[in-house]
Protein backbone atom coordinates (compact mmCIF):
# COMPACT_ATOMS: atom_id res chain seq x y z
CA UNK A 1 0.00 0.00 0.00
CA UNK A 2 2.68 2.46 1.02
CA UNK A 3 4.68 1.85 -2.16
CA UNK A 4 1.59 2.46 -4.30
CA UNK A 5 0.50 5.78 -2.81
CA UNK A 6 1.71 9.19 -3.96
CA UNK A 7 3.59 11.17 -1.32
CA UNK A 8 1.13 14.11 -1.51
CA UNK A 9 -1.80 11.74 -1.05
CA UNK A 10 -0.12 10.09 1.93
CA UNK A 11 0.45 13.51 3.49
CA UNK A 12 -3.24 14.36 2.88
CA UNK A 13 -4.19 11.06 4.53
CA UNK A 14 -2.01 11.69 7.58
CA UNK A 15 -2.88 15.37 7.98
CA UNK A 16 -6.65 15.05 7.55
CA UNK A 17 -8.78 13.57 10.29
CA UNK A 18 -11.16 10.84 9.16
CA UNK A 19 -14.24 13.00 9.83
CA UNK A 20 -12.83 15.77 7.60
CA UNK A 21 -12.04 13.62 4.56
CA UNK A 22 -13.62 14.86 1.35
CA UNK A 23 -16.07 12.73 -0.57
CA UNK A 24 -14.41 13.26 -3.93
CA UNK A 25 -11.15 14.43 -5.42
CA UNK A 26 -7.91 13.04 -6.77
CA UNK A 27 -6.50 12.40 -3.31
CA UNK A 28 -9.57 10.46 -2.24
CA UNK A 29 -9.64 8.47 -5.49
CA UNK A 30 -5.98 7.54 -5.14
CA UNK A 31 -6.37 6.61 -1.48
CA UNK A 32 -9.41 4.47 -2.30
CA UNK A 33 -7.54 2.66 -5.08
CA UNK A 34 -4.53 1.93 -2.85
CA UNK A 35 -6.66 0.66 0.04
CA UNK A 36 -6.04 3.41 2.57
CA UNK A 37 -9.70 4.44 2.36
CA UNK A 38 -12.88 2.49 1.79
CA UNK A 39 -16.48 3.40 1.06
CA UNK A 40 -18.74 1.28 3.18
CA UNK A 41 -22.43 0.81 3.03
CA UNK A 42 -25.18 0.85 5.55
CA UNK A 43 -28.40 -1.06 5.79
CA UNK A 44 -31.56 0.79 6.70
CA UNK A 45 -33.76 -2.27 6.87
CA UNK A 46 -33.61 -5.93 6.06
CA UNK A 47 -33.71 -5.45 2.29
CA UNK A 48 -32.62 -1.82 1.88
CA UNK A 49 -29.00 -1.00 1.20
CA UNK A 50 -27.86 2.58 0.78
CA UNK A 51 -24.28 3.17 -0.27
CA UNK A 52 -22.28 5.36 2.04
CA UNK A 53 -20.62 8.15 0.07
CA UNK A 54 -18.20 9.44 2.67
CA UNK A 55 -14.95 7.49 2.67
CA UNK A 56 -13.51 6.11 5.89
CA UNK A 57 -10.16 4.67 6.82
CA UNK A 58 -10.01 1.04 5.79
CA UNK A 59 -8.87 -1.55 8.30
CA UNK A 60 -5.28 -1.38 7.00
CA UNK A 61 -5.55 2.38 6.55
CA UNK A 62 -6.29 2.71 10.27
CA UNK A 63 -3.25 0.59 11.12
CA UNK A 64 -0.95 2.65 8.90
CA UNK A 65 -2.46 5.91 10.17
CA UNK A 66 -1.94 4.92 13.81
CA UNK A 67 1.63 3.74 13.22
CA UNK A 68 2.73 6.77 11.21
CA UNK A 69 1.00 9.29 13.49
CA UNK A 70 2.73 7.79 16.52
CA UNK A 71 6.08 7.93 14.71
CA UNK A 72 5.63 11.68 14.08
CA UNK A 73 5.29 12.51 17.79
C-alpha positions as CSV (number, residue, x, y, z in Angstrom):
1,X,0.0,0.0,0.0
2,X,2.7,2.5,1.0
3,X,4.7,1.9,-2.2
4,X,1.6,2.5,-4.3
5,X,0.5,5.8,-2.8
6,X,1.7,9.2,-4.0
7,X,3.6,11.2,-1.3
8,X,1.1,14.1,-1.5
9,X,-1.8,11.7,-1.1
10,X,-0.1,10.1,1.9
11,X,0.4,13.5,3.5
12,X,-3.2,14.4,2.9
13,X,-4.2,11.1,4.5
14,X,-2.0,11.7,7.6
15,X,-2.9,15.4,8.0
16,X,-6.7,15.0,7.5
17,X,-8.8,13.6,10.3
18,X,-11.2,10.8,9.2
19,X,-14.2,13.0,9.8
20,X,-12.8,15.8,7.6
21,X,-12.0,13.6,4.6
22,X,-13.6,14.9,1.3
23,X,-16.1,12.7,-0.6
24,X,-14.4,13.3,-3.9
25,X,-11.2,14.4,-5.4
26,X,-7.9,13.0,-6.8
27,X,-6.5,12.4,-3.3
28,X,-9.6,10.5,-2.2
29,X,-9.6,8.5,-5.5
30,X,-6.0,7.5,-5.1
31,X,-6.4,6.6,-1.5
32,X,-9.4,4.5,-2.3
33,X,-7.5,2.7,-5.1
34,X,-4.5,1.9,-2.8
35,X,-6.7,0.7,0.0
36,X,-6.0,3.4,2.6
37,X,-9.7,4.4,2.4
38,X,-12.9,2.5,1.8
39,X,-16.5,3.4,1.1
40,X,-18.7,1.3,3.2
41,X,-22.4,0.8,3.0
42,X,-25.2,0.8,5.6
43,X,-28.4,-1.1,5.8
44,X,-31.6,0.8,6.7
45,X,-33.8,-2.3,6.9
46,X,-33.6,-5.9,6.1
47,X,-33.7,-5.4,2.3
48,X,-32.6,-1.8,1.9
49,X,-29.0,-1.0,1.2
50,X,-27.9,2.6,0.8
51,X,-24.3,3.2,-0.3
52,X,-22.3,5.4,2.0
53,X,-20.6,8.2,0.1
54,X,-18.2,9.4,2.7
55,X,-15.0,7.5,2.7
56,X,-13.5,6.1,5.9
57,X,-10.2,4.7,6.8
58,X,-10.0,1.0,5.8
59,X,-8.9,-1.6,8.3
60,X,-5.3,-1.4,7.0
61,X,-5.5,2.4,6.5
62,X,-6.3,2.7,10.3
63,X,-3.3,0.6,11.1
64,X,-0.9,2.7,8.9
65,X,-2.5,5.9,10.2
66,X,-1.9,4.9,13.8
67,X,1.6,3.7,13.2
68,X,2.7,6.8,11.2
69,X,1.0,9.3,13.5
70,X,2.7,7.8,16.5
71,X,6.1,7.9,14.7
72,X,5.6,11.7,14.1
73,X,5.3,12.5,17.8
